[in-house]
Amino acid sequence: LHPKISAELLAQEKYSELERVETAMLGRIDGMEKQIQDSARRKMEQRFGRGPYHIEMMVRKAEGGILSGQLHKVVLETALTTEMPHAIHHFLQMIDTTLWEGMTLMKGDMRHASSLSSPSTITV
């Protein structure tokens, strides 16, 4: 064979092999993602029941940079567990372990801050 044709053939074979390796790796990654999602979904259902979940938070709003004493109830509804089970499970774990207790959420500057107060509850 002509040297140029050999080099092109070799390059094409290497490219094909790289494509096969990439396809196999993507298949393994998809499998791991599914295992993580299935595990998160099982753990959520065992701990909190079936979703969607409603999170009730008591919030103090900021007025002019100062947090008011008045509490306001905010209810969040999670996405479906089929859509993003790992993220929802992680969020529910943070609430369940009171990680958000006393936290200040800010939007822009202190004039838009809100303080979370207990109890934060998860309802189904």
Protein Blocks (a to p, Z undefined) as FASTA:
>chain_A
ZZklmmmmmmmmmmmmmmmmmmmmmmmmmmmmmmmmmmmmmmmmmmnopadddddddddd
deehiacfbdcddddddddfklmmmlmmmmmmmmmnommgopacdehiamlgccdddddd
ddZZ
